[in-house]
Amino acid sequence: MVGSGFQDRVRGALLGAAVGDALGMPVEGFSHQNVRTYYRGIKGFSDDERRHDLKAGQWTDDTQFTFALVRVLTEVGRIEEVPPRLAETYVNLIPEARRWGTTSRTAIERLAAGADWRRSGDDLEPTNGAPMRAVAPGLWWAVSGASTKEAFDHIIPVLRITHAHPIALTAGFGQAFAVSRVFGTNPDAFDRDGFWQGLVETVEWAETQLNQGTLPSGRSVTARLRLLSDHLSDIPLDLNELCDGAGFDADESWPFAVAMFARNPRLIEATLLSAINMGGDADTIGAMLGALLGACHGWAAFPDDWKYGLEERQRLLDEADAFAANLYRLAGREGAPAVQNSPMNETSVSSR
């Protein structure tokens, strides 16, 4: 998608991820019952009243890592050149670490100790950091014209820097595919069946490439997606149950997030809050789902309270706009879309 709305969709995908992260931040790790008991349901940005480390509108490592990748991909311009630079960037983030998960921290500590980025990724647990990082690669895929094989060859090394478990990588590639297909889609003309079929086929292919198939534990991201296929109109509680509670594992939380998008892509607030209020890894579920909703609707469609209450909103907008300009050139257009940095003009986009 190029032309009218291009910049707004890039903003939507990236800052939508940050919004979802910030909304889910207070209830990260809560059960559905505890979300209801202690917060009476998340309805907007809230302080974390249990850990007392983050305030309303602040985000976690999900946004830290997403925008670290955005900056590097903008700077180097070519996704194949990203991994070594990104590994250095991750190490430089150590003093700013914010709720880093064990998998990411282990990998980045290896990098800091001198490990090669090709062997730094942790493969002990199939945690969901890989799909959380996949929004920028998904946007790159949307405009690059890359085939599935070419996208796989470029995206997997980026994700593998921190996450080497095949389940995590499969889910990460699935999220990149989902973002690439949603970007530029008219939400009123969304073809759920076509989207879901393409998603399942792509994820199954990626599992084969990663020699995953069905692991000895019997777990498979494709199997989870197929299980959800006949339930995309179910209520969120039922989808959550089918995903075993949508915890920190990539074959639970990512299929739940993408199923919640497919279930109702037309309503940003209702869809995002319904998913977050199920509990589990709520901030990452929010980030993954927020990216899909933002890629579909654009930043202008998000509620003003969420747009203006987001931590470091203007910096994130600036970085998203620089990335959009890079993508615009990649799409083969001369020049780049006009960048509107003034908060008063935040929803303006170029129609060039």
C-alpha positions in Angstrom: 0.0 0.0 0.0 1.4 3.4 -1.0 -0.2 6.8 -1.4 -3.0 8.1 0.8 -2.8 6.8 4.3 0.6 5.2 4.0 2.2 7.1 6.8 -0.9 6.9 9.0 -0.9 3.1 8.6 2.8 2.8 9.6 2.1 5.0 12.6 -0.9 2.9 13.4 1.0 -0.4 13.3 3.9 0.8 15.4 2.2 3.1 17.9 -0.8 0.7 18.0 1.7 -1.8 19.4 2.8 0.7 22.0 -0.8 1.5 23.0 -1.7 -2.2 23.3 1.5 -2.7 25.4 0.7 0.2 27.7 -3.0 -0.8 28.1 -2.0 -4.4 29.1 1.0 -3.4 31.3 -0.8 -3.2 34.6 -2.3 -6.7 34.3 0.6 -8.5 32.8 0.6 -12.0 34.3 -2.9 -11.6 35.9 -5.6 -14.2 35.5 -8.9 -13.1 33.9 -10.5 -13.3 37.3 -7.8 -11.1 38.9 -8.1 -8.5 36.1 -11.8 -8.2 37.1 -11.2 -8.3 40.8 -8.4 -5.8 41.1 -9.1 -3.5 38.1 -12.7 -4.2 37.3 -11.5 -4.6 33.8 -9.0 -2.4 31.9 -10.8 0.5 30.2 -7.9 2.8 29.5 -4.4 3.5 30.7 -3.8 2.7 34.4 -1.0 2.6 36.8 0.5 -0.7 37.8 -0.9 -1.1 41.3 0.8 -4.3 42.1 4.4 -3.8 41.0 4.4 0.0 41.3 7.1 0.3 38.7 5.2 1.9 35.8 2.5 4.6 35.5 -0.5 5.0 33.3 0.5 5.2 29.6 4.0 3.8 30.1 5.1 0.7 28.1 7.3 -2.3 28.7 10.0 -4.1 26.8 7.6 -4.9 24.0 7.8 -1.3 22.8 11.5 -0.9 23.7 12.4 -3.8 21.4 9.9 -2.9 18.7 11.3 0.6 18.3 15.0 -0.5 18.7 14.4 -2.6 15.5 12.5 0.3 13.8 15.5 2.6 14.4 18.1 0.1 13.1 16.0 -0.8 10.0 15.6 2.9 9.3 19.3 3.6 9.7 20.6 0.7 7.6 17.8 0.6 5.0 18.3 -3.0 4.1 16.8 -5.8 6.3 19.6 -8.2 5.5 22.1 -5.8 7.2 20.0 -5.4 10.3 21.1 -8.3 12.6 24.7 -7.3 13.6 23.6 -3.7 14.2 20.5 -4.7 16.1 22.6 -7.0 18.3 24.7 -4.0 19.3 21.6 -1.9 19.9 20.2 -4.5 22.2 23.3 -4.6 24.3 23.2 -0.8 24.5 19.6 -1.1 25.9 20.8 -2.9 29.0 20.9 0.2 31.3 17.3 0.9 30.2 16.0 -2.6 30.6 12.3 -2.5 31.4 10.6 -5.8 32.4 12.8 -7.9 30.2 11.8 -11.5 30.0 14.2 -14.3 30.8 14.6 -15.3 27.2 15.5 -11.8 25.9 17.8 -11.1 28.9 19.7 -14.3 28.5 20.3 -13.7 24.8 21.4 -10.1 25.3 23.7 -11.0 28.2 25.3 -13.5 25.8 25.8 -10.7 23.3 27.3 -8.5 25.9 29.7 -11.2 26.8 30.9 -11.4 23.2 28.7 -14.1 21.7 28.1 -13.9 17.9 24.6 -12.8 17.1 24.0 -15.9 15.0 24.3 -18.0 18.2 23.0 -15.7 20.9 19.3 -16.6 20.7 17.9 -18.6 23.6 16.0 -21.8 22.7 15.0 -23.1 26.1 11.5 -21.8 26.2 9.1 -20.9 23.3 8.3 -17.4 24.7 6.5 -14.8 22.7 9.2 -12.1 22.2 9.6 -13.1 18.6 6.1 -12.3 17.5 6.1 -9.2 19.6 9.1 -7.9 17.6 7.6 -8.8 14.2 5.6 -5.6 13.4 8.5 -3.7 11.7 9.6 -6.8 9.6 5.9 -7.3 8.7 5.7 -3.7 7.4 8.9 -4.2 5.4 7.4 -7.4 3.9 4.2 -5.5 3.0 6.0 -3.0 0.7 9.1 -4.9 -0.4 7.5 -7.3 -2.8 9.4 -10.2 -1.2 8.2 -13.7 -1.7 7.4 -15.9 1.3 10.8 -17.6 1.0 12.7 -14.3 0.7 10.8 -12.8 3.7 11.6 -15.9 5.7 15.3 -15.7 4.9 15.5 -12.1 6.0 13.1 -12.0 8.9 14.1 -15.2 10.8 17.7 -14.0 11.4 16.4 -10.8 12.9 14.1 -12.6 15.3 16.7 -15.3 16.1 19.1 -12.9 17.8 17.1 -13.3 21.0 14.6 -16.2 20.3 15.8 -19.4 18.8 13.0 -21.8 19.8 11.2 -23.0 16.7 7.8 -22.3 18.2 8.8 -18.7 18.9 10.2 -18.2 15.5 7.2 -19.8 13.8 4.8 -17.5 15.7 7.1 -14.5 14.9 7.0 -15.2 11.2 3.3 -15.7 11.4 2.8 -12.3 13.0 5.0 -10.7 10.3 2.8 -12.3 7.7 -0.3 -11.1 9.4 0.9 -7.5 9.6 2.0 -7.6 5.9 -1.5 -8.8 4.8 -3.4 -6.5 7.0 -1.4 -3.4 6.1 -3.6 -1.3 3.7 -6.7 -3.6 4.1 -10.0 -1.9 4.2 -11.5 -3.1 7.6 -15.0 -3.0 6.1 -13.9 -5.3 3.3 -11.8 -7.7 5.4 -11.9 -11.2 4.1 -11.6 -13.2 7.3 -11.6 -16.7 5.6 -9.0 -15.7 3.0 -6.8 -14.1 5.6 -7.0 -17.1 8.0 -6.4 -19.6 5.3 -3.3 -17.8 4.1 -2.1 -17.4 7.7 -2.4 -21.1 8.4 -0.7 -22.1 5.2 2.2 -19.7 5.7 2.7 -20.8 9.3 2.6 -24.4 8.4 5.3 -23.8 5.7 7.4 -21.9 8.2 7.2 -24.8 10.7 8.5 -27.1 8.0 11.4 -24.8 7.2 12.3 -24.6 10.9 12.1 -28.4 11.2 9.5 -28.0 13.8 6.4 -29.8 12.6 5.0 -31.4 15.7 7.5 -31.3 18.5 7.9 -34.2 20.9 5.6 -32.4 23.3 2.9 -32.4 20.6 2.9 -28.7 20.4 2.5 -26.9 17.0 1.6 -23.3 16.1 -0.2 -24.6 13.0 -2.2 -27.1 15.1 -3.3 -24.2 17.4 -4.4 -22.1 14.5 -6.4 -25.0 13.0 -8.0 -25.6 16.3 -9.2 -21.9 16.3 -10.3 -22.0 12.7 -13.9 -23.0 13.5 -14.2 -20.7 16.5 -13.3 -17.2 15.2 -16.8 -16.0 16.1 -16.7 -17.3 19.6 -16.6 -15.1 22.7 -13.1 -14.0 23.9 -13.3 -16.4 27.0 -13.8 -19.4 24.7 -10.9 -18.4 22.4 -8.7 -17.8 25.5 -9.6 -21.3 26.8 -8.7 -22.8 23.4 -5.3 -21.2 23.7 -4.7 -22.6 27.2 -5.1 -19.2 28.8 -2.9 -17.2 26.4 0.2 -17.1 28.7 3.8 -16.3 27.9 4.3 -19.1 25.3 4.2 -18.1 21.7 1.8 -20.9 20.7 -0.7 -19.6 23.2 -0.6 -15.8 23.2 0.1 -15.1 19.5 -2.7 -17.4 18.1 -5.1 -15.8 20.7 -4.1 -12.3 19.6 -4.4 -12.9 15.9 -7.7 -14.8 16.4 -9.1 -11.8 18.3 -8.2 -9.6 15.4 -9.8 -12.0 12.9 -12.9 -12.2 15.1 -13.6 -8.5 15.0 -11.1 -6.3 13.1 -13.5 -3.3 12.7 -13.6 -2.1 16.3 -10.3 -1.0 17.8 -11.4 -0.3 21.4 -13.7 -3.3 21.9 -11.3 -5.8 20.3 -8.2 -4.6 22.0 -9.7 -4.2 25.5 -11.6 -7.6 25.2 -8.3 -9.3 24.6 -6.3 -7.6 27.3 -9.0 -8.2 29.9 -8.6 -11.9 29.4 -5.4 -11.6 31.3 -2.3 -13.8 30.7 0.6 -12.0 29.0 -1.7 -9.0 28.6 0.9 -6.4 27.5 2.4 -8.6 24.7 -1.1 -9.7 23.6 -2.0 -6.0 23.5 1.1 -5.1 21.5 0.6 -7.9 18.9 -3.1 -7.1 18.5 -2.6 -3.3 18.6 -0.1 -3.6 15.7 -2.6 -5.5 13.6 -5.5 -3.1 14.4 -3.2 -0.1 13.7 -2.0 -1.5 10.4 -5.6 -2.0 9.4 -7.1 1.3 10.6 -4.2 3.8 10.9 -3.2 5.9 13.9 -5.9 8.5 13.2 -8.6 6.0 14.2 -7.3 5.4 17.7 -9.0 7.2 20.6 -7.5 10.5 21.6 -7.1 9.5 25.2 -4.8 6.7 24.1 -2.9 8.7 21.5 -2.1 11.6 23.8 -1.7 9.6 27.0 1.0 7.4 25.5 4.5 7.7 27.0 7.0 9.5 24.7 4.4 9.7 22.0 6.2 12.4 20.0 9.4 10.4 19.9 7.6 7.3 18.8 5.8 9.3 16.1 9.1 10.8 14.8 10.7 7.3 14.6 7.6 5.8 13.0 7.6 8.7 10.4 11.3 8.2 9.6 10.6 4.5 9.1 7.6 5.3 6.9 9.8 7.4 4.7 12.3 4.6 4.4 9.5 2.2 3.5 8.0 4.6 1.0 11.3 4.7 -0.9 11.5 0.9 -0.7 8.0 0.8 -2.3 9.5 2.5 -5.4 8.1 6.0 -5.0 10.2 9.0 -5.6 10.6 11.2 -2.5 8.8 10.3 0.7 5.5 11.1 2.3 5.3 14.4 4.1 6.0 14.1 7.8 3.7 15.9 10.1 5.4 16.2 13.5 3.3 18.9 15.1 0.9 17.4 17.7 -1.9 19.6 16.3 -1.4 17.9 12.9 -0.9 14.4 14.3 -3.5 12.7 12.2 -2.5 14.4 8.9 -0.9 12.2 6.3 0.3 12.8 2.8 -1.8 11.7 -0.2 1.2 11.9 -2.5 
